[in-house]
Amino acid sequence: MAYEQRSVGMKDVFKAMIVGGVFLLSLPALAETAGGLKSGEQVYRETCIACHGPGLAGAPRVGDRRIWGKLASEGQAVLTAHGWVGVRAMPPRGGRNDLSLEEFARAVAWMVRESGGNWQDPDARLLERIRVEEGKRIEQLRKAGKG
């Protein structure tokens, strides 16, 4: 079978540029996980890394097994709820009001895994437990005059 050689014209180049541009513009959407939610690593790289990468303002550095091991011993629902509400210098939701609780919880689980833990991304039961702990934490802060 012989192949016919043909020259590439400007129309072909233009079409390739359009297809390539559409593909590049769609990459962020393709990177999202099922349901349109971001993965824990995505949230970490977009937000959490600013403080948890260098350990800014006392934030536990990702990869520090000793500190994250101690934090993880509080339990996944408790640690996630405290971060969600805000703890010490960390603002609520890590300063990202557009994050869902599930995305935030995925980021916390990812940081624990990267620091030697074995937390899984949250399921519906865990998300409900986080909500319960969130309510308890808000009540604690209110009673302490901080909420």
Secondary structure by P-SEA (a helix, b strand, c coil): cbbbbbbbcaaaaaaaaaaaaaaaaacccccccccccccaaaaaaacccccccccccccccccaaaaaaaaaaacaaaaaaaaaacccccccccccccccaaaaaaaaaaaaaaaccccccccaaaaaaaaaaaaaaaaaaaaaccc
